[in-house]
Amino acid sequence: MSLSLDAGAVVALVQGSRPTPYKVRIGVPTWGKEEWGRAEQALADDAWYAATLLAGGMPPEIEELFAGLGLALFPAEPRDLSMDCTCPDFAVPCKHLAAVFYVLAERFDADPFEVLALRGRDREALLANLRTRRGVPSAAAELAAPGEGTPPLAQTLDRFFAAGPALADAGRLAPALTSPGALLDQVPELPIEVRGHRVTDLLRVAYHELHGYPED
């Protein structure tokens, strides 16, 4: 019926056979300041990991990177995972806990950053720390603190899109003329024919006609 995820805990309400929904709780130890410091520094030191995360993606090998630091992204031992349900079942996990695990897996698949949030670092905090460690200013910081000597955008709108000195005389700029069939000279020959004619030859005639060139 509902599921909330926070640092170290997942809490859900599951409708069972009784009128009152059961309350399910899954607990996972969060990483401390020292562990997250090592993890964030390792991510920031690797340009590929940092770029992927800052672009909103999740590197597939991130679990291996954490393992190299002695950090398990997912619970590795029974003592790393606590489970509780208010139902009267004796089995642990019960079917209500199992249902929450299934839904949780779907949420992790849709947003892998929630796995990190469960360990104590949500998306916004992680990316902000990565930017700081790599010296990359955030968009908000750039807007709030423009560079010294840079006028506000509102004062430069009249010339914001004006061409620079090199493009002042746009009339002298013209694209180089190329043969309409130049592109066909760069692609491999297609291993098929149409009524005994090569496809490339047929396309070459069409290209010349479209561009107003007489076919040689």
PyMOL commands that place a pseudoatom at each C-alpha (Angstrom):
pseudoatom trace, name=CA, resn=MET, resi=1, chain=A, elem=C, hetatm=0, pos=[0.000, 0.000, 0.000]
pseudoatom trace, name=CA, resn=SER, resi=2, chain=A, elem=C, hetatm=0, pos=[2.893, 2.357, 0.685]
pseudoatom trace, name=CA, resn=LEU, resi=3, chain=A, elem=C, hetatm=0, pos=[6.677, 2.277, 0.849]
pseudoatom trace, name=CA, resn=SER, resi=4, chain=A, elem=C, hetatm=0, pos=[9.104, 4.904, 2.114]
pseudoatom trace, name=CA, resn=LEU, resi=5, chain=A, elem=C, hetatm=0, pos=[12.880, 4.729, 1.932]
pseudoatom trace, name=CA, resn=ASP, resi=6, chain=A, elem=C, hetatm=0, pos=[15.267, 6.673, 4.107]
pseudoatom trace, name=CA, resn=ALA, resi=7, chain=A, elem=C, hetatm=0, pos=[18.860, 6.299, 5.248]
pseudoatom trace, name=CA, resn=GLY, resi=8, chain=A, elem=C, hetatm=0, pos=[19.120, 2.880, 6.879]
pseudoatom trace, name=CA, resn=ALA, resi=9, chain=A, elem=C, hetatm=0, pos=[15.467, 1.883, 6.722]
pseudoatom trace, name=CA, resn=VAL, resi=10, chain=A, elem=C, hetatm=0, pos=[12.600, 0.927, 4.458]
pseudoatom trace, name=CA, resn=VAL, resi=11, chain=A, elem=C, hetatm=0, pos=[9.102, 1.124, 5.959]
pseudoatom trace, name=CA, resn=ALA, resi=12, chain=A, elem=C, hetatm=0, pos=[6.026, -0.187, 4.175]
pseudoatom trace, name=CA, resn=LEU, resi=13, chain=A, elem=C, hetatm=0, pos=[2.366, -0.999, 4.738]
pseudoatom trace, name=CA, resn=VAL, resi=14, chain=A, elem=C, hetatm=0, pos=[1.238, -4.302, 3.223]
pseudoatom trace, name=CA, resn=GLN, resi=15, chain=A, elem=C, hetatm=0, pos=[-2.369, -5.395, 2.998]
pseudoatom trace, name=CA, resn=GLY, resi=16, chain=A, elem=C, hetatm=0, pos=[-2.766, -8.965, 4.166]
pseudoatom trace, name=CA, resn=SER, resi=17, chain=A, elem=C, hetatm=0, pos=[-5.776, -11.118, 4.923]
pseudoatom trace, name=CA, resn=ARG, resi=18, chain=A, elem=C, hetatm=0, pos=[-6.752, -8.968, 7.899]
pseudoatom trace, name=CA, resn=PRO, resi=19, chain=A, elem=C, hetatm=0, pos=[-8.457, -5.570, 7.614]
pseudoatom trace, name=CA, resn=THR, resi=20, chain=A, elem=C, hetatm=0, pos=[-5.549, -3.721, 9.215]
pseudoatom trace, name=CA, resn=PRO, resi=21, chain=A, elem=C, hetatm=0, pos=[-2.447, -3.544, 6.977]
pseudoatom trace, name=CA, resn=TYR, resi=22, chain=A, elem=C, hetatm=0, pos=[0.778, -4.981, 8.341]
pseudoatom trace, name=CA, resn=LYS, resi=23, chain=A, elem=C, hetatm=0, pos=[3.718, -2.700, 9.000]
pseudoatom trace, name=CA, resn=VAL, resi=24, chain=A, elem=C, hetatm=0, pos=[6.964, -3.971, 7.503]
pseudoatom trace, name=CA, resn=ARG, resi=25, chain=A, elem=C, hetatm=0, pos=[10.404, -2.617, 8.298]
pseudoatom trace, name=CA, resn=ILE, resi=26, chain=A, elem=C, hetatm=0, pos=[13.744, -3.488, 6.654]
pseudoatom trace, name=CA, resn=GLY, resi=27, chain=A, elem=C, hetatm=0, pos=[16.887, -2.071, 8.234]
pseudoatom trace, name=CA, resn=VAL, resi=28, chain=A, elem=C, hetatm=0, pos=[20.361, -1.719, 6.717]
pseudoatom trace, name=CA, resn=PRO, resi=29, chain=A, elem=C, hetatm=0, pos=[23.384, -0.136, 8.452]
pseudoatom trace, name=CA, resn=THR, resi=30, chain=A, elem=C, hetatm=0, pos=[24.336, 3.216, 6.961]
pseudoatom trace, name=CA, resn=TRP, resi=31, chain=A, elem=C, hetatm=0, pos=[27.911, 4.136, 6.135]
pseudoatom trace, name=CA, resn=GLY, resi=32, chain=A, elem=C, hetatm=0, pos=[29.536, 6.639, 8.424]
pseudoatom trace, name=CA, resn=LYS, resi=33, chain=A, elem=C, hetatm=0, pos=[31.333, 9.851, 7.562]
pseudoatom trace, name=CA, resn=GLU, resi=34, chain=A, elem=C, hetatm=0, pos=[34.672, 8.077, 7.125]
pseudoatom trace, name=CA, resn=GLU, resi=35, chain=A, elem=C, hetatm=0, pos=[33.253, 5.379, 4.838]
pseudoatom trace, name=CA, resn=TRP, resi=36, chain=A, elem=C, hetatm=0, pos=[31.391, 7.857, 2.670]
pseudoatom trace, name=CA, resn=GLY, resi=37, chain=A, elem=C, hetatm=0, pos=[34.443, 10.089, 2.556]
pseudoatom trace, name=CA, resn=ARG, resi=38, chain=A, elem=C, hetatm=0, pos=[36.514, 7.255, 1.089]
pseudoatom trace, name=CA, resn=ALA, resi=39, chain=A, elem=C, hetatm=0, pos=[33.731, 6.268, -1.305]
pseudoatom trace, name=CA, resn=GLU, resi=40, chain=A, elem=C, hetatm=0, pos=[33.159, 9.796, -2.602]
pseudoatom trace, name=CA, resn=GLN, resi=41, chain=A, elem=C, hetatm=0, pos=[36.866, 10.440, -3.011]
pseudoatom trace, name=CA, resn=ALA, resi=42, chain=A, elem=C, hetatm=0, pos=[37.285, 7.242, -5.029]
pseudoatom trace, name=CA, resn=LEU, resi=43, chain=A, elem=C, hetatm=0, pos=[34.360, 8.228, -7.251]
pseudoatom trace, name=CA, resn=ALA, resi=44, chain=A, elem=C, hetatm=0, pos=[35.682, 11.767, -7.683]
pseudoatom trace, name=CA, resn=ASP, resi=45, chain=A, elem=C, hetatm=0, pos=[39.202, 10.529, -8.514]
pseudoatom trace, name=CA, resn=ASP, resi=46, chain=A, elem=C, hetatm=0, pos=[37.894, 8.445, -11.416]
pseudoatom trace, name=CA, resn=ALA, resi=47, chain=A, elem=C, hetatm=0, pos=[36.722, 10.754, -14.199]
pseudoatom trace, name=CA, resn=TRP, resi=48, chain=A, elem=C, hetatm=0, pos=[34.504, 8.082, -15.769]
pseudoatom trace, name=CA, resn=TYR, resi=49, chain=A, elem=C, hetatm=0, pos=[32.652, 7.304, -12.553]
pseudoatom trace, name=CA, resn=ALA, resi=50, chain=A, elem=C, hetatm=0, pos=[32.263, 10.984, -11.713]
pseudoatom trace, name=CA, resn=ALA, resi=51, chain=A, elem=C, hetatm=0, pos=[31.065, 11.959, -15.187]
pseudoatom trace, name=CA, resn=THR, resi=52, chain=A, elem=C, hetatm=0, pos=[28.542, 9.109, -15.310]
pseudoatom trace, name=CA, resn=LEU, resi=53, chain=A, elem=C, hetatm=0, pos=[27.094, 9.961, -11.901]
pseudoatom trace, name=CA, resn=LEU, resi=54, chain=A, elem=C, hetatm=0, pos=[26.972, 13.713, -12.550]
pseudoatom trace, name=CA, resn=ALA, resi=55, chain=A, elem=C, hetatm=0, pos=[25.149, 12.971, -15.810]
pseudoatom trace, name=CA, resn=GLY, resi=56, chain=A, elem=C, hetatm=0, pos=[22.484, 11.098, -13.852]
pseudoatom trace, name=CA, resn=GLY, resi=57, chain=A, elem=C, hetatm=0, pos=[23.666, 7.570, -14.639]
pseudoatom trace, name=CA, resn=MET, resi=58, chain=A, elem=C, hetatm=0, pos=[24.833, 4.742, -12.427]
pseudoatom trace, name=CA, resn=PRO, resi=59, chain=A, elem=C, hetatm=0, pos=[28.099, 2.992, -13.411]
pseudoatom trace, name=CA, resn=PRO, resi=60, chain=A, elem=C, hetatm=0, pos=[27.492, -0.785, -13.586]
pseudoatom trace, name=CA, resn=GLU, resi=61, chain=A, elem=C, hetatm=0, pos=[30.829, -1.461, -11.874]
pseudoatom trace, name=CA, resn=ILE, resi=62, chain=A, elem=C, hetatm=0, pos=[30.219, 0.835, -8.902]
pseudoatom trace, name=CA, resn=GLU, resi=63, chain=A, elem=C, hetatm=0, pos=[29.646, -2.152, -6.603]
pseudoatom trace, name=CA, resn=GLU, resi=64, chain=A, elem=C, hetatm=0, pos=[33.133, -3.434, -7.465]
pseudoatom trace, name=CA, resn=LEU, resi=65, chain=A, elem=C, hetatm=0, pos=[34.660, -0.038, -6.696]
pseudoatom trace, name=CA, resn=PHE, resi=66, chain=A, elem=C, hetatm=0, pos=[33.011, -0.020, -3.268]
pseudoatom trace, name=CA, resn=ALA, resi=67, chain=A, elem=C, hetatm=0, pos=[34.121, -3.622, -2.650]
pseudoatom trace, name=CA, resn=GLY, resi=68, chain=A, elem=C, hetatm=0, pos=[37.712, -2.557, -3.305]
pseudoatom trace, name=CA, resn=LEU, resi=69, chain=A, elem=C, hetatm=0, pos=[37.299, -0.060, -0.473]
pseudoatom trace, name=CA, resn=GLY, resi=70, chain=A, elem=C, hetatm=0, pos=[35.991, -2.736, 1.875]
pseudoatom trace, name=CA, resn=LEU, resi=71, chain=A, elem=C, hetatm=0, pos=[32.413, -1.464, 1.564]
pseudoatom trace, name=CA, resn=ALA, resi=72, chain=A, elem=C, hetatm=0, pos=[29.514, -3.752, 0.643]
pseudoatom trace, name=CA, resn=LEU, resi=73, chain=A, elem=C, hetatm=0, pos=[26.788, -1.902, -1.233]
pseudoatom trace, name=CA, resn=PHE, resi=74, chain=A, elem=C, hetatm=0, pos=[24.290, -4.674, -0.485]
pseudoatom trace, name=CA, resn=PRO, resi=75, chain=A, elem=C, hetatm=0, pos=[24.067, -6.590, 2.813]
pseudoatom trace, name=CA, resn=ALA, resi=76, chain=A, elem=C, hetatm=0, pos=[26.728, -9.303, 2.808]
pseudoatom trace, name=CA, resn=GLU, resi=77, chain=A, elem=C, hetatm=0, pos=[25.880, -11.056, 6.077]
pseudoatom trace, name=CA, resn=PRO, resi=78, chain=A, elem=C, hetatm=0, pos=[22.655, -11.760, 8.015]
pseudoatom trace, name=CA, resn=ARG, resi=79, chain=A, elem=C, hetatm=0, pos=[23.646, -9.283, 10.713]
pseudoatom trace, name=CA, resn=ASP, resi=80, chain=A, elem=C, hetatm=0, pos=[23.718, -6.536, 8.051]
pseudoatom trace, name=CA, resn=LEU, resi=81, chain=A, elem=C, hetatm=0, pos=[19.994, -6.871, 7.441]
pseudoatom trace, name=CA, resn=SER, resi=82, chain=A, elem=C, hetatm=0, pos=[17.162, -6.569, 9.946]
pseudoatom trace, name=CA, resn=MET, resi=83, chain=A, elem=C, hetatm=0, pos=[13.579, -7.520, 9.045]
pseudoatom trace, name=CA, resn=ASP, resi=84, chain=A, elem=C, hetatm=0, pos=[10.362, -7.073, 10.964]
pseudoatom trace, name=CA, resn=CYS, resi=85, chain=A, elem=C, hetatm=0, pos=[6.663, -7.440, 10.224]
pseudoatom trace, name=CA, resn=THR, resi=86, chain=A, elem=C, hetatm=0, pos=[3.630, -7.062, 12.476]
pseudoatom trace, name=CA, resn=CYS, resi=87, chain=A, elem=C, hetatm=0, pos=[1.936, -10.134, 10.991]
pseudoatom trace, name=CA, resn=PRO, resi=88, chain=A, elem=C, hetatm=0, pos=[1.628, -13.313, 13.120]
pseudoatom trace, name=CA, resn=ASP, resi=89, chain=A, elem=C, hetatm=0, pos=[3.701, -15.458, 10.744]
pseudoatom trace, name=CA, resn=PHE, resi=90, chain=A, elem=C, hetatm=0, pos=[6.728, -17.217, 12.261]
pseudoatom trace, name=CA, resn=ALA, resi=91, chain=A, elem=C, hetatm=0, pos=[8.753, -17.300, 9.030]
pseudoatom trace, name=CA, resn=VAL, resi=92, chain=A, elem=C, hetatm=0, pos=[11.297, -14.559, 8.449]
pseudoatom trace, name=CA, resn=PRO, resi=93, chain=A, elem=C, hetatm=0, pos=[11.073, -13.247, 5.859]
pseudoatom trace, name=CA, resn=CYS, resi=94, chain=A, elem=C, hetatm=0, pos=[7.300, -13.680, 5.710]
pseudoatom trace, name=CA, resn=LYS, resi=95, chain=A, elem=C, hetatm=0, pos=[5.309, -13.181, 2.539]
pseudoatom trace, name=CA, resn=HIS, resi=96, chain=A, elem=C, hetatm=0, pos=[4.724, -9.535, 3.427]
pseudoatom trace, name=CA, resn=LEU, resi=97, chain=A, elem=C, hetatm=0, pos=[8.451, -8.895, 3.734]
pseudoatom trace, name=CA, resn=ALA, resi=98, chain=A, elem=C, hetatm=0, pos=[8.969, -10.746, 0.464]
pseudoatom trace, name=CA, resn=ALA, resi=99, chain=A, elem=C, hetatm=0, pos=[6.423, -8.465, -1.208]
pseudoatom trace, name=CA, resn=VAL, resi=100, chain=A, elem=C, hetatm=0, pos=[8.326, -5.401, 0.015]
pseudoatom trace, name=CA, resn=PHE, resi=101, chain=A, elem=C, hetatm=0, pos=[11.615, -6.815, -1.277]
pseudoatom trace, name=CA, resn=TYR, resi=102, chain=A, elem=C, hetatm=0, pos=[10.052, -7.287, -4.715]
pseudoatom trace, name=CA, resn=VAL, resi=103, chain=A, elem=C, hetatm=0, pos=[8.757, -3.716, -4.799]
pseudoatom trace, name=CA, resn=LEU, resi=104, chain=A, elem=C, hetatm=0, pos=[12.075, -2.431, -3.475]
pseudoatom trace, name=CA, resn=ALA, resi=105, chain=A, elem=C, hetatm=0, pos=[13.934, -4.260, -6.248]
pseudoatom trace, name=CA, resn=GLU, resi=106, chain=A, elem=C, hetatm=0, pos=[11.716, -2.554, -8.815]
pseudoatom trace, name=CA, resn=ARG, resi=107, chain=A, elem=C, hetatm=0, pos=[12.449, 0.835, -7.276]
pseudoatom trace, name=CA, resn=PHE, resi=108, chain=A, elem=C, hetatm=0, pos=[16.194, 0.157, -7.315]
pseudoatom trace, name=CA, resn=ASP, resi=109, chain=A, elem=C, hetatm=0, pos=[15.918, -0.844, -10.957]
pseudoatom trace, name=CA, resn=ALA, resi=110, chain=A, elem=C, hetatm=0, pos=[14.056, 2.380, -11.807]
pseudoatom trace, name=CA, resn=ASP, resi=111, chain=A, elem=C, hetatm=0, pos=[16.357, 4.600, -9.729]
pseudoatom trace, name=CA, resn=PRO, resi=112, chain=A, elem=C, hetatm=0, pos=[19.668, 2.987, -8.656]
pseudoatom trace, name=CA, resn=PHE, resi=113, chain=A, elem=C, hetatm=0, pos=[20.516, 6.090, -6.627]
pseudoatom trace, name=CA, resn=GLU, resi=114, chain=A, elem=C, hetatm=0, pos=[18.042, 4.849, -4.013]
pseudoatom trace, name=CA, resn=VAL, resi=115, chain=A, elem=C, hetatm=0, pos=[20.461, 2.034, -3.173]
pseudoatom trace, name=CA, resn=LEU, resi=116, chain=A, elem=C, hetatm=0, pos=[22.995, 4.685, -2.165]
pseudoatom trace, name=CA, resn=ALA, resi=117, chain=A, elem=C, hetatm=0, pos=[20.304, 6.626, -0.305]
pseudoatom trace, name=CA, resn=LEU, resi=118, chain=A, elem=C, hetatm=0, pos=[19.613, 3.531, 1.768]
pseudoatom trace, name=CA, resn=ARG, resi=119, chain=A, elem=C, hetatm=0, pos=[23.295, 3.512, 2.744]
pseudoatom trace, name=CA, resn=GLY, resi=120, chain=A, elem=C, hetatm=0, pos=[23.049, 7.133, 3.846]
pseudoatom trace, name=CA, resn=ARG, resi=121, chain=A, elem=C, hetatm=0, pos=[23.710, 9.385, 0.833]
pseudoatom trace, name=CA, resn=ASP, resi=122, chain=A, elem=C, hetatm=0, pos=[20.866, 10.592, -1.374]
pseudoatom trace, name=CA, resn=ARG, resi=123, chain=A, elem=C, hetatm=0, pos=[21.334, 11.712, -4.966]
pseudoatom trace, name=CA, resn=GLU, resi=124, chain=A, elem=C, hetatm=0, pos=[21.512, 15.465, -4.306]
pseudoatom trace, name=CA, resn=ALA, resi=125, chain=A, elem=C, hetatm=0, pos=[24.033, 15.178, -1.474]
pseudoatom trace, name=CA, resn=LEU, resi=126, chain=A, elem=C, hetatm=0, pos=[26.228, 12.711, -3.376]
pseudoatom trace, name=CA, resn=LEU, resi=127, chain=A, elem=C, hetatm=0, pos=[26.392, 14.776, -6.563]
pseudoatom trace, name=CA, resn=ALA, resi=128, chain=A, elem=C, hetatm=0, pos=[27.003, 17.993, -4.618]
pseudoatom trace, name=CA, resn=ASN, resi=129, chain=A, elem=C, hetatm=0, pos=[29.916, 16.350, -2.793]
pseudoatom trace, name=CA, resn=LEU, resi=130, chain=A, elem=C, hetatm=0, pos=[31.343, 14.995, -6.046]
pseudoatom trace, name=CA, resn=ARG, resi=131, chain=A, elem=C, hetatm=0, pos=[31.227, 18.449, -7.621]
pseudoatom trace, name=CA, resn=THR, resi=132, chain=A, elem=C, hetatm=0, pos=[33.001, 19.896, -4.601]
pseudoatom trace, name=CA, resn=ARG, resi=133, chain=A, elem=C, hetatm=0, pos=[35.725, 17.233, -4.648]
pseudoatom trace, name=CA, resn=ARG, resi=134, chain=A, elem=C, hetatm=0, pos=[36.293, 17.705, -8.385]
pseudoatom trace, name=CA, resn=GLY, resi=135, chain=A, elem=C, hetatm=0, pos=[36.069, 21.487, -8.200]
pseudoatom trace, name=CA, resn=VAL, resi=136, chain=A, elem=C, hetatm=0, pos=[33.031, 21.618, -10.479]
pseudoatom trace, name=CA, resn=PRO, resi=137, chain=A, elem=C, hetatm=0, pos=[30.622, 24.453, -9.562]
pseudoatom trace, name=CA, resn=SER, resi=138, chain=A, elem=C, hetatm=0, pos=[26.943, 23.602, -9.532]
pseudoatom trace, name=CA, resn=ALA, resi=139, chain=A, elem=C, hetatm=0, pos=[24.505, 25.409, -11.808]
pseudoatom trace, name=CA, resn=ALA, resi=140, chain=A, elem=C, hetatm=0, pos=[22.907, 27.066, -8.790]
pseudoatom trace, name=CA, resn=ALA, resi=141, chain=A, elem=C, hetatm=0, pos=[26.276, 28.342, -7.584]
pseudoatom trace, name=CA, resn=GLU, resi=142, chain=A, elem=C, hetatm=0, pos=[27.110, 29.744, -11.018]
pseudoatom trace, name=CA, resn=LEU, resi=143, chain=A, elem=C, hetatm=0, pos=[23.815, 31.633, -11.128]
pseudoatom trace, name=CA, resn=ALA, resi=144, chain=A, elem=C, hetatm=0, pos=[24.131, 32.879, -7.564]
pseudoatom trace, name=CA, resn=ALA, resi=145, chain=A, elem=C, hetatm=0, pos=[27.763, 33.978, -7.923]
pseudoatom trace, name=CA, resn=PRO, resi=146, chain=A, elem=C, hetatm=0, pos=[28.593, 35.109, -11.484]
pseudoatom trace, name=CA, resn=GLY, resi=147, chain=A, elem=C, hetatm=0, pos=[32.239, 35.635, -12.345]
pseudoatom trace, name=CA, resn=GLU, resi=148, chain=A, elem=C, hetatm=0, pos=[33.931, 38.896, -11.423]
pseudoatom trace, name=CA, resn=GLY, resi=149, chain=A, elem=C, hetatm=0, pos=[33.324, 41.535, -14.057]
pseudoatom trace, name=CA, resn=THR, resi=150, chain=A, elem=C, hetatm=0, pos=[30.528, 39.549, -15.739]
pseudoatom trace, name=CA, resn=PRO, resi=151, chain=A, elem=C, hetatm=0, pos=[27.416, 41.724, -16.252]
pseudoatom trace, name=CA, resn=PRO, resi=152, chain=A, elem=C, hetatm=0, pos=[23.993, 40.250, -15.501]
pseudoatom trace, name=CA, resn=LEU, resi=153, chain=A, elem=C, hetatm=0, pos=[22.308, 38.572, -18.449]
pseudoatom trace, name=CA, resn=ALA, resi=154, chain=A, elem=C, hetatm=0, pos=[19.445, 41.100, -18.359]
pseudoatom trace, name=CA, resn=GLN, resi=155, chain=A, elem=C, hetatm=0, pos=[21.931, 43.856, -19.268]
pseudoatom trace, name=CA, resn=THR, resi=156, chain=A, elem=C, hetatm=0, pos=[23.383, 41.997, -22.269]
pseudoatom trace, name=CA, resn=LEU, resi=157, chain=A, elem=C, hetatm=0, pos=[20.299, 40.575, -23.982]
pseudoatom trace, name=CA, resn=ASP, resi=158, chain=A, elem=C, hetatm=0, pos=[20.602, 43.083, -26.853]
pseudoatom trace, name=CA, resn=ARG, resi=159, chain=A, elem=C, hetatm=0, pos=[23.981, 41.641, -27.851]
pseudoatom trace, name=CA, resn=PHE, resi=160, chain=A, elem=C, hetatm=0, pos=[23.893, 38.177, -26.293]
pseudoatom trace, name=CA, resn=PHE, resi=161, chain=A, elem=C, hetatm=0, pos=[23.279, 36.460, -29.628]
pseudoatom trace, name=CA, resn=ALA, resi=162, chain=A, elem=C, hetatm=0, pos=[25.296, 38.861, -31.788]
pseudoatom trace, name=CA, resn=ALA, resi=163, chain=A, elem=C, hetatm=0, pos=[28.053, 37.414, -33.951]
pseudoatom trace, name=CA, resn=GLY, resi=164, chain=A, elem=C, hetatm=0, pos=[31.623, 38.015, -32.908]
pseudoatom trace, name=CA, resn=PRO, resi=165, chain=A, elem=C, hetatm=0, pos=[34.170, 39.940, -34.976]
pseudoatom trace, name=CA, resn=ALA, resi=166, chain=A, elem=C, hetatm=0, pos=[35.165, 36.871, -36.987]
pseudoatom trace, name=CA, resn=LEU, resi=167, chain=A, elem=C, hetatm=0, pos=[31.556, 36.447, -38.188]
pseudoatom trace, name=CA, resn=ALA, resi=168, chain=A, elem=C, hetatm=0, pos=[30.701, 40.101, -38.694]
pseudoatom trace, name=CA, resn=ASP, resi=169, chain=A, elem=C, hetatm=0, pos=[30.827, 39.786, -42.484]
pseudoatom trace, name=CA, resn=ALA, resi=170, chain=A, elem=C, hetatm=0, pos=[28.756, 36.643, -42.869]
pseudoatom trace, name=CA, resn=GLY, resi=171, chain=A, elem=C, hetatm=0, pos=[28.332, 37.322, -46.572]
pseudoatom trace, name=CA, resn=ARG, resi=172, chain=A, elem=C, hetatm=0, pos=[31.892, 36.232, -47.217]
pseudoatom trace, name=CA, resn=LEU, resi=173, chain=A, elem=C, hetatm=0, pos=[31.276, 32.841, -45.601]
pseudoatom trace, name=CA, resn=ALA, resi=174, chain=A, elem=C, hetatm=0, pos=[29.996, 30.151, -47.932]
pseudoatom trace, name=CA, resn=PRO, resi=175, chain=A, elem=C, hetatm=0, pos=[30.045, 26.383, -47.694]
pseudoatom trace, name=CA, resn=ALA, resi=176, chain=A, elem=C, hetatm=0, pos=[32.396, 24.533, -49.963]
pseudoatom trace, name=CA, resn=LEU, resi=177, chain=A, elem=C, hetatm=0, pos=[30.757, 23.125, -53.070]
pseudoatom trace, name=CA, resn=THR, resi=178, chain=A, elem=C, hetatm=0, pos=[30.771, 19.347, -53.299]
pseudoatom trace, name=CA, resn=SER, resi=179, chain=A, elem=C, hetatm=0, pos=[29.376, 16.898, -55.766]
pseudoatom trace, name=CA, resn=PRO, resi=180, chain=A, elem=C, hetatm=0, pos=[25.845, 15.690, -54.916]
pseudoatom trace, name=CA, resn=GLY, resi=181, chain=A, elem=C, hetatm=0, pos=[27.140, 12.141, -55.077]
pseudoatom trace, name=CA, resn=ALA, resi=182, chain=A, elem=C, hetatm=0, pos=[30.105, 12.705, -52.781]
pseudoatom trace, name=CA, resn=LEU, resi=183, chain=A, elem=C, hetatm=0, pos=[28.395, 10.924, -49.909]
pseudoatom trace, name=CA, resn=LEU, resi=184, chain=A, elem=C, hetatm=0, pos=[27.905, 7.798, -52.010]
pseudoatom trace, name=CA, resn=ASP, resi=185, chain=A, elem=C, hetatm=0, pos=[31.661, 7.659, -52.593]
pseudoatom trace, name=CA, resn=GLN, resi=186, chain=A, elem=C, hetatm=0, pos=[32.193, 7.261, -48.853]
pseudoatom trace, name=CA, resn=VAL, resi=187, chain=A, elem=C, hetatm=0, pos=[29.851, 4.340, -48.151]
pseudoatom trace, name=CA, resn=PRO, resi=188, chain=A, elem=C, hetatm=0, pos=[30.445, 0.640, -48.924]
pseudoatom trace, name=CA, resn=GLU, resi=189, chain=A, elem=C, hetatm=0, pos=[28.780, -0.773, -51.994]
pseudoatom trace, name=CA, resn=LEU, resi=190, chain=A, elem=C, hetatm=0, pos=[25.441, -2.424, -51.162]
pseudoatom trace, name=CA, resn=PRO, resi=191, chain=A, elem=C, hetatm=0, pos=[25.424, -6.129, -52.103]
pseudoatom trace, name=CA, resn=ILE, resi=192, chain=A, elem=C, hetatm=0, pos=[22.028, -5.866, -53.844]
pseudoatom trace, name=CA, resn=GLU, resi=193, chain=A, elem=C, hetatm=0, pos=[20.724, -4.742, -57.226]
pseudoatom trace, name=CA, resn=VAL, resi=194, chain=A, elem=C, hetatm=0, pos=[17.418, -3.327, -58.437]
pseudoatom trace, name=CA, resn=ARG, resi=195, chain=A, elem=C, hetatm=0, pos=[16.418, -4.606, -61.890]
pseudoatom trace, name=CA, resn=GLY, resi=196, chain=A, elem=C, hetatm=0, pos=[20.031, -5.206, -62.772]
pseudoatom trace, name=CA, resn=HIS, resi=197, chain=A, elem=C, hetatm=0, pos=[21.279, -1.816, -61.573]
pseudoatom trace, name=CA, resn=ARG, resi=198, chain=A, elem=C, hetatm=0, pos=[23.440, -1.142, -58.552]
pseudoatom trace, name=CA, resn=VAL, resi=199, chain=A, elem=C, hetatm=0, pos=[21.649, 0.733, -55.774]
pseudoatom trace, name=CA, resn=THR, resi=200, chain=A, elem=C, hetatm=0, pos=[24.503, 3.256, -55.600]
pseudoatom trace, name=CA, resn=ASP, resi=201, chain=A, elem=C, hetatm=0, pos=[24.115, 4.141, -59.296]
pseudoatom trace, name=CA, resn=LEU, resi=202, chain=A, elem=C, hetatm=0, pos=[20.373, 4.659, -58.885]
pseudoatom trace, name=CA, resn=LEU, resi=203, chain=A, elem=C, hetatm=0, pos=[20.882, 6.862, -55.838]
pseudoatom trace, name=CA, resn=ARG, resi=204, chain=A, elem=C, hetatm=0, pos=[23.550, 8.894, -57.620]
pseudoatom trace, name=CA, resn=VAL, resi=205, chain=A, elem=C, hetatm=0, pos=[21.077, 9.825, -60.362]
pseudoatom trace, name=CA, resn=ALA, resi=206, chain=A, elem=C, hetatm=0, pos=[18.474, 10.785, -57.740]
pseudoatom trace, name=CA, resn=TYR, resi=207, chain=A, elem=C, hetatm=0, pos=[20.977, 12.918, -55.811]
pseudoatom trace, name=CA, resn=HIS, resi=208, chain=A, elem=C, hetatm=0, pos=[21.957, 14.839, -58.954]
pseudoatom trace, name=CA, resn=GLU, resi=209, chain=A, elem=C, hetatm=0, pos=[18.334, 15.481, -59.905]
pseudoatom trace, name=CA, resn=LEU, resi=210, chain=A, elem=C, hetatm=0, pos=[17.429, 16.685, -56.413]
pseudoatom trace, name=CA, resn=HIS, resi=211, chain=A, elem=C, hetatm=0, pos=[20.321, 19.162, -56.438]
pseudoatom trace, name=CA, resn=GLY, resi=212, chain=A, elem=C, hetatm=0, pos=[19.616, 20.397, -59.948]
pseudoatom trace, name=CA, resn=TYR, resi=213, chain=A, elem=C, hetatm=0, pos=[22.771, 18.908, -61.455]
pseudoatom trace, name=CA, resn=PRO, resi=214, chain=A, elem=C, hetatm=0, pos=[22.649, 17.076, -64.787]
pseudoatom trace, name=CA, resn=GLU, resi=215, chain=A, elem=C, hetatm=0, pos=[23.973, 13.537, -64.505]
pseudoatom trace, name=CA, resn=ASP, resi=216, chain=A, elem=C, hetatm=0, pos=[27.355, 13.078, -66.211]
for i in range(1, 216): cmd.bond("trace and resi %d" % i, "trace and resi %d" % (i + 1))
show_as sticks, trace
zoom trace
